Amino acid sequence: MAGEIQKVGVVGLGAMGAGIAQLCVEAGVDTVGREVTLELGEKARGRIAHFLTRKVEKGQLQQGARDAAMERLTLTSEVGDLGDCDLVIEAIVEDLAPKQELFRELERVCRPDAVLATNTSALSVTEIASAISTPERVVGMHFFNPAPLMPLVEIVRAELSSDDAFERAYTLGEKLGKHPIRCFDTPGFVVNRVLIPLLNDCIRVLDEARVSVEDLDAGMKHGAGWPMGPCELVDLVGIDVHVHASEALYEKTREQRMAPPPRLVAMRNAGLLGRKSGRGFYTY
Ligand SMILES: NC(=O)c1ccc[n+]([C@@H]2O[C@H](COP(=O)([O-])OP(=O)(O)OC[C@H]3O[C@@H](n4cnc5c(N)ncnc54)[C@H](O)[C@@H]3O)[C@@H](O)[C@H]2O)c1
């Protein structure tokens, strides 16, 4: 088994990648962030700096620890600068072709013992890995949004993942302060496989049972112990994000419960996206 993960690469510093890079530098791990341009990288660095400063203001982090964390982050637009990373986490656009192209580049530049992880939500990790000649080093590390706050990371074993790569990714998840769980590469992995059809059922019940949005949320909170109602949750996730994830799962499984309810598709089409647009099931 290769040694401890001391240097991590994060490719794509968008919503997820910047959060993952923040977790890494806070955990004392040297981190190289790769964006398509340095300007985009600098924007992500600014967001990370802002979040860490807020933690200092709230008394959750010492100023010195914040500054040390920021120093652990270097930025690049060159994949070649990831060559000495022990593990690279990919968090670019959710499309198979660019992900496969990136993994081919990573295979060329990274050390043979470096683990290559993808943060994909809905694509097959096995299919991403099939683009390279060393698929045994590829695993899924599926973080939840926002990555610095959500405790879970699903460690996903693809068909050809080696035990070594899988366990090293698990150990990194622990080092980042997350609660890792192990699973196989199946559509939706664990949480989305359960949660997406469940939320779809909840939305269908709105019409079937002629229950109000407020009463459905109260029902699930007070009758099932949910910390937040299903309509509040879909508003928080983003109705567009939920519909997209439902469509992807439906395409893979052809199970009717995975398909997005027409009511959600209509809301998405009307721009009622939940919290981020100011209106969804509730008005914000
Ligand atoms: N947003 C979520 O809730 C969520 C949750 C879990 C997993 N994911 C997954 O994480 C991945 C990223 O999602 P996101 O929401 O952060 O997307 P995003 O659009 O916010 O960020 C993607 C970033 O990748 C950059 N990028 C694109 N191609 C690149 C390349 N070749 N090299 C370097 N950077 C590149 C883009 O400039 C952009 O900044 C996707 O696979 C998504 O499915 C998203």
The ligand as an ORCA input file, in Angstrom:
! r2SCAN-3c Opt
* xyz 0 1
  N     -23.335     20.959     -7.331
  C     -23.666     19.871     -6.633
  O     -24.623     19.853     -5.841
  C     -22.840     18.626     -6.762
  C     -22.839     17.693     -5.712
  C     -22.037     16.550     -5.811
  C     -21.280     16.357     -6.956
  N     -21.312     17.268     -7.982
  C     -20.488     17.012     -9.154
  O     -19.301     17.789     -9.055
  C     -18.855     18.158    -10.360
  C     -18.723     19.667    -10.440
  O     -19.969     20.254    -10.162
  P     -20.121     21.793     -9.729
  O     -21.517     21.958     -9.259
  O     -18.985     22.170     -8.862
  O     -19.946     22.507    -11.157
  P     -19.486     24.011    -11.485
  O     -20.026     24.315    -12.817
  O     -19.803     24.911    -10.318
  O     -17.889     23.913    -11.555
  C     -17.188     23.258    -12.582
  C     -15.863     24.003    -12.750
  O     -14.984     23.219    -13.546
  C     -14.254     24.080    -14.374
  N     -13.738     23.268    -15.474
  C     -14.406     22.765    -16.540
  N     -13.575     22.002    -17.286
  C     -12.364     22.016    -16.672
  C     -11.097     21.406    -16.930
  N     -10.915     20.609    -17.982
  N     -10.090     21.657    -16.067
  C     -10.269     22.448    -15.005
  N     -11.433     23.038    -14.694
  C     -12.475     22.809    -15.508
  C     -15.226     25.170    -14.758
  O     -14.529     26.352    -15.154
  C     -16.003     25.352    -13.449
  O     -15.427     26.348    -12.625
  C     -19.859     17.552    -11.336
  O     -19.389     16.303    -11.762
  C     -21.110     17.394    -10.483
  O     -21.964     16.376    -10.930
  C     -22.060     18.414     -7.900
*
